[in-house]
Amino acid sequence: MELEVFKYRRSLKITIEAIKRGKLTIGFIGGSITDSRGRNRWPEPVTAWFVDKFPNTKIVVENAAIGGTGSELGVFRAKRDIIERNCDLIFVEFAVNDNDQPAEKTMRTREGLLRKLLAAGKSDLVLTYTFCMEMYDEMINSKVPSTINDFEILANHYDISSVWMGLYALDEVMRGLIRMEEWVPDGLHPDLRGSFTYGQSVIEFLEKELVNKVTTNMSNLEYIIPRPYNANNWEKSYLFPFSKVKLKGPWTIRRCTTIQWMDQVLDTSVSGAELSFLFAGRGLVLGFDFGKTSADFEYLLDDGEWVQKKWDCPDWCGNDGWYRIFYIGDDFDDIEHIFELKVMYSSRGTNFRLAMIGVIS
């Protein structure tokens, strides 16, 4: 089977109309390969291409990608960080960071994210697939890694175009145009040369989809969102407010200063501090400002048993600043539940900063 870099599905009608009006807002959501904080990832050459190609259009960039995060966080961030920023064109990149998650779970989280973005009705979507070394053997044997194949199932279902940036770059490696160590020195993260190659694949896609179409009249046919592919997707997930959390012990609600995508955190440094809340839904996800000094905890759901969470901590992790997700589950009865949590002592540290309570209904 011959693998394909580009899958052209629905036209970028909203993007074309925005360019004609003279202002285009481009959104990016994904992991570290798309994260803009170093100003050296693939969104940079793509943005530069837009500025150069459409000089009479004001280009606004909303890059909401965060290193070390997947679609299970993206689905909760979509409203605040992308939809409310009025993006005309959104690039979604989670194939790599979802790679080590169960397939059923990622099908639910990804579809929930896509349905939220589509339901807003004001953006074109493009899926972009990057690369990690776990994909290498399959790709050189003309096989599609499962994390990408699953995304393609959703892309076909929702008629969303896609760019397999990793395949584009691997083809350049196999043709001798770029060395592997220039592309992904650590097997995952591209350097400047690798990011440029990723960007070039997207630019090649955009050249065909936009350049010759900006002066043409687009069809007025309205896009109708199909029925869900997976009825258990996370489209109806929502953020639970800290104001409804009961606290016991020395807690504060603080503005977060380490991660720009967190508004506030529930903060304590005391072992034995407790919190609890009632929520209505079938699932629960917690998000943390995590680091090497973060405390462990134990939790109780309804009448179950106490469960301890003792974090692993990779060497690359700093003292804080990793927006880390802890998945409780999404297969509870869809009724009201009570959740309780106690901070535990850890020799690693005693800082506990809860940044998000996500409910799935």
C-alpha positions as CSV (number, residue, x, y, z in Angstrom):
1,M,0.0,0.0,0.0
2,E,1.3,3.4,-0.9
3,L,1.0,5.9,1.9
4,E,-0.3,9.4,1.3
5,V,0.9,12.6,2.8
6,F,-2.1,14.7,1.8
7,K,-5.8,13.9,2.1
8,Y,-7.9,16.6,0.6
9,R,-11.4,16.4,1.8
10,R,-13.6,19.5,2.5
11,S,-12.4,22.9,1.1
12,L,-11.1,25.6,3.4
13,K,-14.1,27.9,2.7
14,I,-14.0,29.8,6.0
15,T,-10.3,30.5,5.6
16,I,-10.7,31.8,2.1
17,E,-13.6,34.1,3.1
18,A,-11.5,35.4,6.0
19,I,-8.6,36.2,3.7
20,K,-10.9,38.0,1.3
21,R,-12.2,40.1,4.3
22,G,-8.6,41.1,5.2
23,K,-8.1,39.3,8.6
24,L,-7.3,35.7,9.2
25,T,-6.9,34.1,12.6
26,I,-5.0,30.8,12.7
27,G,-5.2,28.4,15.6
28,F,-2.9,25.6,16.6
29,I,-3.5,23.0,19.3
30,G,-1.2,20.1,20.1
31,G,1.9,19.1,22.0
32,S,5.5,20.1,22.2
33,I,6.1,19.6,18.5
34,T,3.7,22.5,17.9
35,D,4.3,24.5,21.1
36,S,5.3,28.1,20.1
37,R,7.2,29.1,23.2
38,G,10.6,28.4,21.6
39,R,9.6,30.1,18.3
40,N,11.2,27.3,16.5
41,R,8.5,24.8,15.6
42,W,6.6,24.2,12.4
43,P,3.9,26.8,12.9
44,E,6.6,29.5,12.4
45,P,7.3,28.8,8.7
46,V,3.6,28.2,8.1
47,T,2.7,31.6,9.6
48,A,5.5,33.3,7.7
49,W,4.1,31.8,4.5
50,F,0.6,33.3,5.2
51,V,2.2,36.7,5.9
52,D,4.2,36.6,2.7
53,K,1.5,35.1,0.4
54,F,-1.4,37.4,1.6
55,P,0.2,40.8,2.3
56,N,-3.1,42.6,2.4
57,T,-4.5,40.3,5.1
58,K,-3.9,40.8,8.8
59,I,-2.6,37.5,10.2
60,V,-3.5,36.7,13.9
61,V,-2.0,33.6,15.5
62,E,-3.5,31.7,18.4
63,N,-1.0,28.9,19.3
64,A,-2.5,26.9,22.2
65,A,-0.2,23.9,21.9
66,I,1.4,22.7,25.2
67,G,4.2,20.3,25.5
68,G,3.5,17.0,27.2
69,T,-0.3,17.1,26.7
70,G,-2.7,15.2,24.5
71,S,-6.3,15.4,23.3
72,E,-7.7,14.4,26.8
73,L,-6.6,17.9,27.9
74,G,-7.2,19.5,24.6
75,V,-10.9,18.7,24.7
76,F,-11.3,20.7,27.9
77,R,-9.2,23.6,26.6
78,A,-10.9,24.0,23.3
79,K,-13.5,26.5,24.3
80,R,-11.2,28.9,26.2
81,D,-8.0,28.6,24.1
82,I,-9.3,28.2,20.6
83,I,-13.1,28.6,20.0
84,E,-13.4,31.9,22.0
85,R,-10.3,33.2,20.1
86,N,-12.5,33.2,16.9
87,C,-10.0,31.1,14.8
88,D,-10.8,30.8,11.1
89,L,-8.4,27.9,10.5
90,I,-7.4,25.4,13.2
91,F,-4.5,22.9,13.0
92,V,-4.9,19.9,15.3
93,E,-1.7,17.9,16.2
94,F,-2.1,15.1,18.8
95,A,-1.1,11.8,17.0
96,V,2.2,11.5,18.9
97,N,1.1,12.6,22.4
98,D,-1.9,10.3,22.2
99,N,0.2,7.4,21.0
100,D,0.7,5.7,24.4
101,Q,-3.0,5.9,25.4
102,P,-5.7,3.2,24.9
103,A,-7.3,3.4,21.5
104,E,-10.8,3.5,22.8
105,K,-10.0,6.4,25.1
106,T,-8.3,8.5,22.4
107,M,-11.1,7.9,20.0
108,R,-13.5,9.4,22.6
109,T,-11.2,12.4,23.5
110,R,-10.3,13.2,19.9
111,E,-13.8,13.0,18.6
112,G,-15.0,15.1,21.5
113,L,-12.4,17.8,20.6
114,L,-13.3,17.7,16.9
115,R,-17.0,17.9,17.6
116,K,-16.6,20.9,19.9
117,L,-14.5,22.7,17.3
118,L,-17.0,21.9,14.5
119,A,-20.1,22.7,16.6
120,A,-18.8,26.3,17.0
121,G,-19.4,26.6,13.2
122,K,-16.7,29.3,12.5
123,S,-13.5,27.4,11.7
124,D,-11.9,25.1,9.1
125,L,-10.0,22.2,10.6
126,V,-6.9,20.4,9.3
127,L,-5.4,17.4,11.1
128,T,-1.6,17.2,11.2
129,Y,0.4,14.0,12.0
130,T,3.9,14.2,13.3
131,F,6.4,11.4,14.1
132,C,8.0,9.4,16.9
133,M,10.5,6.5,16.6
134,E,7.8,4.0,17.5
135,M,6.3,4.6,14.1
136,Y,9.4,4.1,12.1
137,D,9.2,0.3,11.4
138,E,5.6,0.5,10.3
139,M,6.1,3.5,8.1
140,I,9.1,2.1,6.2
141,N,7.0,-1.0,5.6
142,S,4.2,1.1,4.1
143,K,1.9,0.6,7.2
144,V,-0.1,3.3,8.9
145,P,0.6,3.5,12.7
146,S,-2.6,2.9,14.7
147,T,-2.6,6.4,16.3
148,I,-2.7,8.0,12.8
149,N,-5.1,5.4,11.3
150,D,-7.6,6.1,14.1
151,F,-7.4,9.9,13.4
152,E,-8.0,9.1,9.8
153,I,-11.2,7.3,10.7
154,L,-12.5,10.4,12.3
155,A,-11.1,12.6,9.4
156,N,-13.1,10.5,6.9
157,H,-16.2,10.6,9.1
158,Y,-16.2,14.4,9.5
159,D,-14.7,15.2,6.1
160,I,-11.6,16.9,7.5
161,S,-8.4,17.3,5.5
162,S,-5.2,16.0,6.9
163,V,-1.4,16.4,6.3
164,W,0.9,13.5,7.4
165,M,3.9,15.7,8.1
166,G,5.9,12.8,9.5
167,L,5.6,10.9,6.3
168,Y,6.7,13.9,4.2
169,A,9.8,14.3,6.4
170,L,10.6,10.5,6.3
171,D,10.4,10.6,2.5
172,E,13.0,13.4,2.5
173,V,15.2,11.3,4.7
174,M,14.9,8.2,2.4
175,R,15.7,10.4,-0.6
176,G,18.8,11.8,1.1
177,L,17.5,15.3,1.3
178,I,17.7,15.5,5.1
179,R,19.5,13.5,7.7
180,M,17.6,11.8,10.5
181,E,19.5,13.7,13.1
182,E,18.6,17.0,11.4
183,W,14.9,16.0,11.5
184,V,14.4,14.5,14.9
185,P,17.7,14.5,16.9
186,D,16.0,12.8,19.9
187,G,13.7,10.6,17.8
188,L,10.7,12.9,18.5
189,H,11.3,16.6,18.6
190,P,12.4,18.3,15.3
191,D,15.2,20.9,15.3
192,L,15.0,24.0,13.1
193,R,15.6,22.0,9.9
194,G,13.0,19.3,10.9
195,S,10.5,21.9,11.8
196,F,11.0,23.7,8.5
197,T,10.3,20.3,6.7
198,Y,7.1,19.9,8.7
199,G,6.1,23.4,7.8
200,Q,6.9,22.8,4.1
201,S,4.5,19.9,4.0
202,V,1.7,22.1,5.3
203,I,2.6,24.9,3.0
204,E,2.4,22.5,0.0
205,F,-1.1,21.5,1.2
206,L,-2.1,25.2,1.6
207,E,-0.7,26.2,-1.8
208,K,-3.2,23.8,-3.5
209,E,-6.1,24.5,-1.1
210,L,-5.9,28.3,-1.0
211,V,-3.7,30.1,-3.5
212,N,-5.8,29.6,-6.6
213,K,-9.1,29.7,-4.8
214,V,-9.0,33.0,-3.0
215,T,-10.4,34.8,-6.0
216,T,-13.2,32.3,-6.7
217,N,-16.7,32.2,-5.3
218,M,-17.1,29.4,-2.7
219,S,-20.2,27.2,-2.4
220,N,-22.8,28.3,0.1
221,L,-23.7,24.8,1.1
222,E,-23.8,24.5,4.9
223,Y,-21.7,21.9,6.6
224,I,-23.9,19.5,8.7
225,I,-22.0,17.7,11.5
226,P,-22.5,14.0,11.1
227,R,-23.8,11.8,13.9
228,P,-21.1,10.8,16.4
229,Y,-18.8,7.9,15.3
230,N,-18.4,7.0,19.0
231,A,-21.5,7.7,21.1
232,N,-19.2,7.9,24.2
233,N,-17.1,10.8,22.8
234,W,-16.2,13.7,25.1
235,E,-18.1,16.5,23.3
236,K,-20.1,17.2,26.4
237,S,-17.2,17.5,28.7
238,Y,-17.0,20.6,30.9
239,L,-14.9,22.4,33.5
240,F,-16.1,22.2,37.1
241,P,-15.7,25.5,39.0
242,F,-13.4,25.8,41.9
243,S,-16.1,27.8,43.7
244,K,-18.1,24.6,44.2
245,V,-15.2,22.7,45.8
246,K,-15.3,22.2,49.6
247,L,-11.9,22.7,51.3
248,K,-10.6,21.5,54.6
249,G,-7.2,22.7,55.7
250,P,-4.9,25.5,54.5
251,W,-5.8,26.1,50.9
252,T,-5.7,29.1,48.6
253,I,-7.0,29.8,45.2
254,R,-4.2,31.5,43.3
255,R,-3.6,33.0,39.8
256,C,-1.2,30.6,38.1
257,T,2.1,32.2,37.2
258,T,3.9,29.2,35.6
259,I,1.6,28.1,32.8
260,Q,-0.3,30.7,30.7
261,W,-3.2,28.3,29.9
262,M,-4.1,28.0,33.6
263,D,-6.2,30.8,35.1
264,Q,-6.1,29.7,38.7
265,V,-5.0,26.8,40.8
266,L,-6.2,25.3,44.1
267,D,-3.0,25.4,46.1
268,T,-1.7,23.8,49.3
269,S,1.6,22.5,50.7
270,V,0.2,20.7,53.6
271,S,-0.1,16.9,53.9
272,G,-3.6,15.9,55.0
273,A,-5.3,18.9,53.4
274,E,-8.6,17.7,51.9
275,L,-11.1,18.7,49.2
276,S,-14.4,17.3,48.0
277,F,-17.2,18.1,45.5
278,L,-20.4,16.8,44.0
279,F,-20.5,16.5,40.2
280,A,-23.0,15.1,37.7
281,G,-21.5,13.1,34.9
282,R,-20.0,9.8,33.8
283,G,-16.4,10.6,34.0
284,L,-13.7,12.8,35.7
285,V,-10.3,14.1,34.8
286,L,-8.0,16.3,37.0
287,G,-5.3,18.6,35.7
288,F,-2.3,19.8,37.7
289,D,0.6,22.3,37.6
290,F,3.0,19.4,38.1
291,G,6.7,19.2,38.8
292,K,9.5,17.5,40.8
293,T,8.2,19.0,44.0
294,S,4.6,17.9,43.6
295,A,2.9,15.9,46.3
296,D,1.1,12.6,45.9
297,F,-2.5,12.2,46.9
298,E,-5.3,9.7,47.5
299,Y,-8.9,9.9,46.4
300,L,-12.3,8.3,46.9
301,L,-15.2,8.2,44.5
302,D,-18.6,7.6,46.0
303,D,-18.7,4.5,48.2
304,G,-15.5,3.0,46.7
305,E,-12.2,2.4,48.4
306,W,-9.4,5.0,48.8
307,V,-7.0,4.9,45.9
308,Q,-3.4,6.3,46.1
309,K,-1.8,8.2,43.3
310,K,2.0,8.2,43.5
311,W,3.4,10.2,40.6
312,D,6.3,9.1,38.4
313,C,8.6,12.0,37.6
314,P,10.7,11.9,34.4
315,D,14.2,13.4,34.6
316,W,13.3,16.2,32.2
317,C,10.6,17.5,34.4
318,G,11.2,20.8,36.2
319,N,10.0,21.8,39.7
320,D,6.7,22.9,38.2
321,G,5.1,24.0,34.9
322,W,3.9,20.7,33.4
323,Y,0.2,20.8,32.7
324,R,-0.3,17.1,33.7
325,I,-3.5,15.2,33.4
326,F,-4.8,12.4,35.7
327,Y,-7.6,10.3,34.3
328,I,-10.1,9.0,36.9
329,G,-12.4,7.3,34.4
330,D,-15.3,7.9,32.0
331,D,-17.5,4.9,32.5
332,F,-19.4,5.8,35.7
333,D,-23.2,5.9,35.8
334,D,-24.3,9.3,34.5
335,I,-25.6,10.5,37.8
336,E,-24.5,12.7,40.7
337,H,-21.2,11.5,42.4
338,I,-19.1,12.7,45.3
339,F,-15.4,12.9,44.9
340,E,-13.0,13.3,47.9
341,L,-9.2,13.9,47.8
342,K,-6.5,14.1,50.5
343,V,-2.9,15.4,49.9
344,M,-0.2,12.8,50.9
345,Y,3.3,13.4,52.1
346,S,6.0,12.7,49.5
347,S,9.7,12.8,49.9
348,R,9.8,14.4,46.5
349,G,7.8,17.5,47.7
350,T,4.6,18.7,49.2
351,N,3.3,21.2,46.6
352,F,-0.2,20.4,45.4
353,R,-1.6,22.6,42.7
354,L,-4.9,21.5,41.1
355,A,-5.5,23.5,37.9
356,M,-8.5,21.8,36.4
357,I,-11.5,19.6,37.3
358,G,-12.9,18.2,34.1
359,V,-16.3,16.4,34.0
360,I,-17.5,14.1,31.2
361,S,-21.2,13.8,30.7
